């Protein structure tokens, strides 16, 4: 008897890879064969391996899979699941009701996200909506050593993708578009503020510094 074949597509390496590896291991313990496919080899894996189920974390993949994998179960496992309704998966799927109908399961971050689907697709089948939480919290839950009683680290979250793009494109690229000027200036001012605070923490305390880059930033 063949084993159940599952493909997971983590869209962004820094953001999604650890949670995808944890998810894959849990599925393997259930007896499945699992492949974690990058964006570069995802389509080839789907085409040649003929998986039984495909787990994606961006809505845009669903219409493509409707054609490429008509027999496979499609599961949405959002990489970003806490947006406002205007930029949410629910809003996008509300505009693509056929894609929502084809979707077999949606693993949502919270009850509010589920409410968005009720608003954007009021007459659709909501039984496929399952609230399971933020997958990054699962990484912490399965690694209790990451959480200690004595916290001597100050964390900073980056959002400077126009200044420090993952693919080495310079900031001047964004400035080709006048409407992006304010966003670039905002990033410059915030980055300077962050560095100023970091210098003070180093000089005036014995605390450690942890900087977490945005998924679109170069680490």
N, C-alpha and C positions, 0 to 999 in steps of 0.2 A: 504494500500500500504506500503510495507516494505521500511525502510530507507536504504540509500546507506551505506555500511559497509566498513570502511577503517582501515587498520593496518599501523602504523608507527613504524619502527625499528630504534631507535637511537643507533648507534653502541657503542659510547663512552659516558658515563654518563656526565662527566664534560664538554665535548665539545659540545654535541648534545642535551642534555635534555631540556634546556631552549627554544631553537629554535623549538624543536619538540612539546613542550607544546603550544607554540604560534601558530604553524601551526595547531595543533589539534583544538584549540579553533576557529580559523578562519573557518575550515571545518565544525565544529559543527554549527556555525552561518549560514552556507549554508544548514543546514538540514541533515548532515551526522552523523552517529554513528562512533566514532573513538576510537580505542584502541592504546595506546602507549605500545609496547611490548619490554621487555628487550631481550637480546640475550638468556637468560635462558628460557623464555617462548614463544619466537617468533614462533618456529615451531609448538608448541602445539596450539597456537592461530590460526595460519593459517589453521591447519588441522581441528580443531573443529568448528571454527567460520565461515569458508568459506567466506572470505571477497570478496568484489567486486573489491577492489583496494589495492595494497600493496606498501608502500613507503619505500625504502631501501636506505642506503647511502654508501654501498659497492658493487662493481660490482660482487664480488664472490657469492653473494646471488642469482643472476639472474638464473644461470644454475639450481640451486636447486629448485627454484620456478617454473621453466619451467615444472618440473615433479610434484611438490606438488600442484600447483595452476594453472592448465592449462587454466582456464576460467577467472582468475583475471587479471585486468590491473596491470602492473608493472611500477612503477615510480622510476627513479634514482634521488635521492636528495643528492648529494655528501657531505660527511663530510669534505673532503679536496678537494677543487676545484681549486687550483692555482699551481699545480705542473708543473714541466717541462714535456715536451711531453714524455720523456723516462719513467716516472713513473706515467703517467696520466691514467685516466679511458679510454680515447680514445685509448691509446696504447693497453690496456688490451682487450678492446672490439674489437679492430682491429684483435686480435688473436682469438676472439670468435665471429665471424660474426653471428652465430645462436642466440647467446645471445642478440646481438644488434637488430637483426630482431624481437625477441620476446619482446623487450623493447617497451613500449607504449609512454613513455615520459621521457626526461632527462632535469632536471632543472639545468642549468649550471651557474657557477659563473661569466663568462665574455666572451667577444667576442673571446679572444685568445683561450680559451678552446674549443669554437665551431670550430675554425679553425683547431684544432688538429683532430677533428672528420672528417673534410673534407680531411685531409691528410691521416689518417689511414683507412678510409672507404669512398673512393672517389665516389663509385657508389651506396652507400646506401641511404636510405630515410632519408634526413636531416630535414624533416618537424617536427620531434619529438624532435628536439633540441631547447630548449627555454632558453634564457639568463635571469636569474632572480636575480643574485647577491649572495653575501655571506650571508647565513642565520643569522650569528651572528650580522650583521649590522641591520637586522630586529629587533632583540631584543632591540638594542639601539633606533631604530626609534619608536618603540611602548612604550618605556620607556624614554621619554625626560628628566625626572628628573635625569637620569644617567649622563647627559651632563650638566655641569655648566660653567658659564663664568669664574669663578675664579678657576683655576686649581692649587692646591697645593700638588698634589700627583705625585710621580715619580713611574712609573710602570716598573716591571721587569718580563720578560717572561722566565719561566724555560724550560730547555731541558736536564734534568738530570735523565732520566729514568733508566739508568744503575746503578746509585748510589742510587736512591730513588724510586724503582719500586712500582707500585700500589699494587702488591700482596705480598709485603714484601720479595721477593727473594733478597738475598744479592748480592753486586756488584761482589763478587768472582765468581758467576755463569757465568757472561759474560766472565770472564777471562779464562774460560776453552777453549775458542776458540782464538788461537793466533791472528787471523786477526782482532779481536775486541779490541785488546790492545790499539791501537792509539785512537780509539773512546772513550774508558773509560778514558784515560789520558787527552784527550781534555775536557771531561766533568769535571774532577777534576780541571783542570787549570781554566776553565771558571767559575766554581762555586766559587772558591777562589777569583777570580777577582770580581765577583758580590757581595760577602759578604763584601769584602774590600771597595767597593764603597758604599754599604749600610751603613756601619759603619761611613764613612766620611759624608754622607748625614745627618745621625742622629746627629753626633757631631757638624757639622758646619752649619746646616741650620734648619729651622723650617718646612721643607717639610715632608709630610707623605710618607710612603712606601707601595706599593701594589705589592705583588708577585703573579703571575699567574702561577700555575704549569702546566706542559705539561700533556695532557690527560693520558699518561702512567705513570705519577708520582703519588706518594701518596700525597694527599693534605696536 
